[in-house]
Amino acid sequence: MSGPGGAFEPIPNPTADVNPSKASLDALAARRDDDPIIMINLLKFAQPDGEEAYKRYGRVSSKEVASRGGGVVYAGDAVVRGDWDRIALVYYPRRAAFLDMQKSPAYQGAIPDRTAGLAARLLFAFRGTPATQLAETLTPAPDADEDSVYVVNLLQYRGEGGKASYQKYGNVASNLIRELGGEVVYCLTADQAMVSDNAWEQFALVRYPSLEALRGMVSGDTWQQANREHRESGLEATIAFPTRRIGRRPRG
């Protein structure tokens, strides 16, 4: 566990354990609570009926979150289902809102459906950075048309120089993304591991105008060079995959 506002230390809680441990809830409660958080949820549905069970849980949890001033700011399905099927970014105005929800009888009653519905889960609290503070009220991610894809990026840096190396890659990638008409939707810093087996440090959600635009960028010489020289050497671990927004706006 970490001191107030300091760097976190993840508490062992493998992603196969889909519910937060008491230790991780206690760790979140011990942190300073003067800014909003976004809970990053990566979901792998159990087969054959896990998605239906999770929907039952979702109908209850969405009401519980909303009653505390929170809500989903982005939800997307993986373009190709592999290790993960879906991501949901859930905003809470304060950590206390998330912790209070855990005590709700209605919420507690829905947890068995969540447990039955998931084969694996990653749950991690993130907060804004000094340059990109989260709004004090619920603000969903900007809308985009049906061709857009949103790439999930969870990052753990390698050693003392890893972050600086990755930032060099990021400078190149940011220019390429802007040239394509994309944007960095969220750039967040780790607050507390809730259900995780890794020490993630940063999260970014990046919108591209299309899957073809993304593929063209990563196959180009400029991106390939930045990847070899800075991204690969800067990262100890990463989870990265494209998603399509659930309920996206039709083109035209």
Buried (B, 14 or more C-beta within 10 A) or exposed (E): BBEEEEEBEBBEBEBEBBBBBEEBBEBBBBBEBEBBBBBBBBBBBBEEEBBEBBEBBBEBBBEBBEEBBBBBBBBBBBBEEEEBBBBBBBBBBBBEBBBBBBEBEEBEEBBEBBBBBBBBBBBBBBBBEEEEEBEEEBEEBEEBEEBBBBBBBBBBBBEEEBBEBBEBBBEBBBEBBEEBEBBBBBBBBBBBBBBBEBBBBBBBBBBBBBBEBBEBBEEEEEBEEBBEBBBBBBBEEBBEBBBBBEEBEEEE
